[in-house]
Amino acid sequence: MKIVVAIDSLKGSLTSLEAGKAIEQGILQAMPDAQVSVRPLADGGEGTVEALTLGMNGRPETVTVCGPLQKPVECTYGILDASAALYESSSYSGKTAIVEMSGAAGITLISDQERNPFNTTTYGVGEVIKDAIQKGCRHFIVGIGGSATNDGGIGMLQALGYGFLDQNGNQISPGAKGLKDLVKITDTNVIPELKECTFRVACDVTNPLCGDQGCSAVYGPQKGATPSMIMQMDQWLGAYAQLASKSFPKANANQAGTGAAGGMGFAFLTFTNAVLESGIRIILEETRLEEYIKDADMVVTGEGRLDGQTVMGKAPIGVADIAKKYNKPVLAFSGCVTEDATACNTAGIDAFFPILRSIVTLQEAMNHDIAQKNMTAAAEQVFRLIRCIQPV
């Protein structure tokens, strides 16, 4: 039996590849002769760098950059060489960098008490991109989930050489608060290589930059913004977009996704050669998962929590969609499931299984070693049943 395993990370417990290997171990304990292929999976958010870099035989790079509160942080990104399997069916060549915005400007990098989008900056993201450019990368896959920022991406752009200037000709201060002083945008000092770069930006939200559905109103509160701050930031971002439209024709604050990651979507679309795409779509295409699934007998997927939201474009459903294209059975494992997870059964997942084996605390359930053992044990028992019903 040929089995493809492509499971998303169990955040805080197991990475995508760790979870996949644990399932593989369980399958082989039940079916020693099975051919199991573990493939990396992510949705463009946390875990994308590891899933693509390790899964595509790339190499990790770590660089010290400016964190969201201008304190140094260590950010790891991935580099895939032109010889990587990724490019066998690709229309371009050259090195690709895999970047997670959260590694340089993520909300997990600061405490709850420090959350304040007036002060947080995306400058470190630009430093990561610049470092990758200096190392020969011209193609980028960027996950922009989990940000602590609402600066419209100006910090990132400043790091790449754009000028966001006040009335005295000085760079405006970091964070959203700097936008109130913005009077001029320049591109004379942008690093020359940026025009050679392309960006596939993993973006699964459709919010515009401003307004009731804009980034300030919808995502500002979780980043520490008060109602008055939200109103101010929305006005500043609107003025920023209007100023940008005078010199940069791609500026369109109403375009879906421009409000992603505190306006990072707007920054990429306006000032770089970028497209916004579904995160899971990017991952599935770049890892060529379909080529593995079409020859498989069974597909295994999952994530940390299966619920009604899983069917809204999350990674396991992306895997199931491909599997059903070839009429393959799909099983899923997860740390826990909710009552509305039954929606997954009508979305391509034939059966799903929580891996918990006893009543434990959340901390115990998320323990790396415990989660790994539970995953292996659950997979073993499920595939022992399959072996009984369908001997191989």
C-alpha positions in Angstrom: 0.0 0.0 0.0 1.3 3.5 -1.0 0.4 6.1 1.6 1.1 9.9 1.4 1.2 11.8 4.7 0.8 15.5 4.5 -0.2 17.0 7.9 0.0 20.6 9.1 1.9 21.4 12.3 0.4 20.9 15.7 1.4 24.4 16.8 3.3 24.4 20.1 3.7 20.6 19.9 4.9 19.1 16.6 6.1 20.5 13.3 4.6 19.3 10.1 7.4 16.9 9.4 7.6 15.7 13.1 3.8 14.9 13.0 4.2 13.2 9.6 7.1 11.1 10.8 5.1 10.1 13.9 2.3 8.9 11.7 4.7 7.1 9.4 6.1 5.2 12.4 2.6 4.2 13.5 1.7 3.0 10.0 4.8 0.9 9.6 4.2 -0.7 13.0 0.9 -1.9 11.7 1.9 -2.4 8.1 5.7 -3.0 7.8 5.5 -3.4 4.0 3.7 -0.1 3.4 5.4 2.6 1.3 4.9 5.8 3.2 5.9 9.2 1.8 5.9 12.1 4.2 5.5 15.5 2.6 5.7 19.0 4.2 2.6 21.0 4.7 1.8 24.5 5.9 -0.8 27.2 5.1 1.6 30.1 4.7 1.7 31.0 8.3 3.8 29.6 11.2 5.8 26.6 10.0 6.0 27.6 6.4 9.8 28.2 6.5 10.5 24.8 8.1 8.0 22.9 6.0 9.3 24.1 2.7 13.0 24.5 3.5 13.4 21.0 5.0 10.8 19.4 2.7 12.5 20.8 -0.4 16.1 20.1 0.6 16.8 23.8 1.2 19.0 25.3 3.8 18.1 27.5 6.8 19.7 30.9 7.3 19.5 32.8 10.5 20.0 36.6 10.6 19.8 39.1 13.4 17.3 41.8 12.6 15.2 44.6 14.1 12.3 43.1 16.0 8.8 44.6 16.3 9.9 46.9 19.1 13.3 47.6 17.6 15.1 45.1 19.8 17.4 42.6 18.0 15.8 39.2 17.2 17.1 36.1 15.5 15.0 35.3 12.4 15.4 32.1 10.4 14.4 31.9 6.8 15.0 29.3 4.1 16.9 29.3 0.8 16.1 26.9 -2.0 18.7 26.5 -4.7 17.8 26.4 -8.4 18.6 22.7 -8.4 15.9 21.9 -5.8 13.0 19.7 -6.9 10.9 22.8 -6.6 12.0 24.0 -10.0 11.5 21.0 -12.1 8.1 22.2 -13.2 8.6 25.9 -12.5 8.7 28.7 -15.0 11.7 30.4 -13.3 15.1 29.6 -12.1 17.4 30.9 -9.4 17.4 30.9 -5.7 14.1 31.2 -3.7 13.8 32.5 -0.2 11.1 31.3 2.2 10.2 34.0 4.7 7.8 34.2 7.6 6.9 37.7 8.6 6.2 36.5 12.1 9.9 35.6 12.6 10.8 39.3 12.4 7.6 41.2 13.3 5.4 38.6 14.9 3.1 39.1 17.8 4.6 36.2 19.7 7.9 38.1 19.9 6.4 40.6 22.4 4.5 40.3 25.6 0.8 41.1 26.0 1.7 44.2 27.9 4.0 45.4 25.1 1.3 45.2 22.3 0.9 48.6 20.8 0.7 49.0 17.0 1.7 52.7 17.3 5.2 51.4 18.1 5.6 48.1 16.4 7.5 48.0 13.1 8.0 45.7 10.1 11.6 46.9 9.5 13.1 43.5 10.3 11.1 41.9 7.5 12.8 44.2 5.1 16.2 43.3 6.6 15.5 39.6 6.1 14.5 40.2 2.4 17.6 42.3 2.0 19.8 39.6 3.4 18.3 37.0 1.1 18.8 39.3 -1.9 22.5 39.7 -0.9 22.7 35.9 -0.9 21.5 35.6 -4.4 17.7 35.1 -4.0 15.4 36.8 -6.5 12.2 34.8 -5.8 10.4 34.9 -2.5 7.6 33.1 -0.8 6.4 35.2 2.1 3.9 34.2 4.8 2.5 37.3 6.4 0.4 35.8 9.2 0.8 36.5 12.9 2.0 40.1 12.7 2.3 42.5 15.6 2.2 45.5 13.3 -0.1 48.0 11.7 2.4 50.3 9.9 1.3 49.7 6.3 4.6 47.9 5.6 6.6 51.1 5.7 9.2 49.7 8.0 9.9 46.8 5.6 10.1 49.3 2.7 12.4 51.6 4.6 14.8 48.7 5.1 14.8 48.1 1.4 15.7 51.8 0.7 12.4 53.6 0.2 12.1 57.0 1.8 9.1 57.7 3.9 9.8 61.3 4.8 8.4 64.0 7.1 8.3 67.7 6.3 12.0 68.0 7.2 13.1 65.3 4.8 13.8 62.8 7.6 12.6 59.2 7.7 9.4 59.0 9.8 9.6 57.2 13.1 8.9 53.4 13.4 5.4 52.1 13.9 2.0 53.3 12.8 2.5 56.5 14.7 5.1 57.6 12.1 2.5 57.7 9.4 0.9 60.8 10.8 4.1 62.7 9.8 4.4 61.3 6.3 4.5 63.9 3.5 6.7 62.3 0.8 7.7 58.9 -0.5 10.9 58.4 -2.5 12.5 55.4 -4.3 15.9 56.9 -5.3 17.8 54.7 -2.7 15.9 51.5 -3.2 18.4 48.6 -3.5 18.7 48.0 -7.3 18.2 44.2 -7.1 14.6 44.6 -5.8 13.3 45.3 -9.3 14.5 41.8 -10.3 12.6 40.1 -7.4 9.2 38.4 -7.5 7.1 37.8 -4.4 4.4 35.2 -3.9 2.7 36.4 -0.7 0.6 33.9 1.3 -2.5 35.8 2.2 -5.8 34.2 3.1 -7.7 37.4 4.1 -9.6 39.8 1.8 -9.7 42.9 4.0 -9.0 46.2 2.3 -6.5 48.6 3.8 -9.0 51.0 5.4 -12.5 51.3 6.6 -14.8 49.2 8.7 -13.3 46.0 7.3 -9.8 47.4 7.1 -6.7 46.2 9.0 -7.0 48.8 11.9 -10.6 48.1 12.7 -10.6 44.3 12.3 -7.1 43.3 13.5 -6.0 46.3 15.5 -7.6 45.3 18.8 -5.7 42.0 19.0 -2.5 44.0 18.5 -3.2 46.3 21.4 -5.1 49.1 19.7 -7.8 51.1 21.5 -10.9 52.5 19.7 -9.2 55.9 19.4 -6.0 54.4 18.1 -8.0 52.5 15.5 -9.6 55.6 14.3 -6.2 57.4 14.0 -4.4 54.6 12.3 -7.2 54.2 9.8 -7.0 57.9 8.9 -3.2 57.7 8.6 -3.2 54.7 6.4 -5.8 56.3 4.2 -3.6 59.4 3.7 -0.6 57.1 3.1 -2.4 55.2 0.4 -3.6 58.5 -1.3 0.0 59.8 -1.2 1.4 56.6 -2.6 -1.2 56.6 -5.5 0.3 59.9 -6.8 3.6 58.3 -7.7 3.0 54.5 -7.6 0.3 53.5 -10.1 -0.3 50.0 -8.5 -1.5 51.6 -5.3 -5.1 50.6 -4.6 -6.2 50.6 -1.0 -9.6 48.9 -1.9 -8.0 45.8 -3.4 -8.8 42.6 -1.5 -5.9 41.7 0.8 -4.3 45.1 1.1 -5.3 45.1 4.7 -3.5 41.8 5.5 -0.9 41.9 8.3 -1.5 45.6 9.2 -1.2 46.8 5.6 1.7 44.6 4.5 -0.5 43.4 1.6 -0.7 47.0 0.4 3.0 47.5 0.7 3.9 44.4 -1.3 1.3 45.1 -4.1 2.2 48.7 -4.4 6.0 48.8 -4.1 7.2 45.3 -5.3 6.5 42.8 -8.0 4.1 40.8 -5.9 0.9 38.7 -6.0 -1.3 37.7 -3.1 -2.3 34.1 -3.1 -3.9 31.5 -0.9 -1.2 30.2 1.4 -2.2 26.6 1.1 -2.3 26.9 -2.7 1.3 28.2 -2.8 2.5 25.3 -0.6 0.6 22.6 -2.5 1.9 23.9 -5.8 5.5 24.5 -4.8 5.9 21.1 -3.1 4.2 19.3 -6.0 2.0 17.3 -3.6 -0.4 16.3 -6.4 2.3 14.3 -8.1 2.7 12.2 -5.0 -1.1 11.8 -4.3 -2.1 10.7 -7.7 -0.1 7.5 -7.4 -1.1 6.8 -3.7 -3.6 4.3 -2.4 -4.4 6.5 0.6 -3.8 10.0 1.9 -3.3 11.1 5.5 -3.6 14.7 6.6 -4.6 16.7 9.7 -3.7 19.7 12.0 -3.7 20.6 15.6 -7.5 21.2 15.9 -10.1 20.0 13.4 -13.2 22.1 13.6 -15.8 23.9 11.4 -13.2 26.4 10.4 -11.0 23.7 8.9 -13.2 23.6 5.8 -12.6 27.3 5.2 -9.5 26.8 3.1 -7.2 25.4 5.7 -4.3 23.0 4.8 -6.1 19.6 5.4 -8.9 20.5 3.1 -6.4 21.6 0.4 -4.9 18.1 0.7 -8.3 16.5 0.6 -9.3 18.4 -2.5 -6.4 17.0 -4.4 -7.0 13.5 -3.1 -10.6 13.5 -4.2 -9.6 14.7 -7.7 -8.1 11.2 -8.0 -10.7 9.4 -5.8 -8.3 8.6 -3.0 -9.5 7.9 0.6 -8.5 10.6 3.1 -7.9 10.1 6.8 -7.0 12.9 9.2 -5.4 13.0 12.7 -5.5 16.0 15.1 -4.8 17.0 18.6 -8.5 17.5 19.2 -11.7 17.8 17.3 -14.9 19.8 17.9 -18.5 18.9 17.3 -18.7 21.0 14.1 -15.6 19.1 12.7 -18.1 16.8 11.0 -18.1 19.5 8.3 -14.8 18.0 7.3 -16.5 14.7 6.3 -18.5 16.5 3.6 -15.4 18.4 2.5 -13.3 15.4 1.5 -12.0 14.0 4.7 -13.5 10.5 5.0 -12.7 9.9 8.6 -10.8 11.8 11.3 -9.3 10.8 14.7 -8.3 12.8 17.7 -5.0 11.4 19.1 -5.6 12.0 22.9 -5.7 8.8 24.8 -6.6 9.9 28.3 -7.8 13.0 30.2 -4.8 15.3 30.6 -4.2 19.0 30.9 -3.7 21.1 27.8 0.0 21.6 28.8 0.4 17.8 29.0 -1.4 17.2 25.7 0.8 19.8 23.9 4.0 18.3 25.3 6.2 17.4 22.4 7.0 13.8 23.4 3.5 13.1 24.6 2.0 14.4 21.4 4.5 12.4 19.3 3.7 9.2 21.1 -0.1 9.8 20.9 0.2 10.5 17.2 2.1 7.3 16.5 -0.2 5.2 18.7 -3.3 6.6 17.0 -2.0 6.0 13.5 -0.9 2.4 14.4 -4.3 1.4 15.7 -6.2 3.0 12.7 -4.0 1.2 10.2 -4.2 -2.1 12.1 -7.9 -1.9 11.5 -7.4 -1.1 7.9 -5.1 -4.1 7.6 -7.8 -6.3 9.1 -10.4 -5.1 6.7 -8.1 -4.8 3.7 -5.2 -7.2 4.0 -2.0 -6.1 2.2 
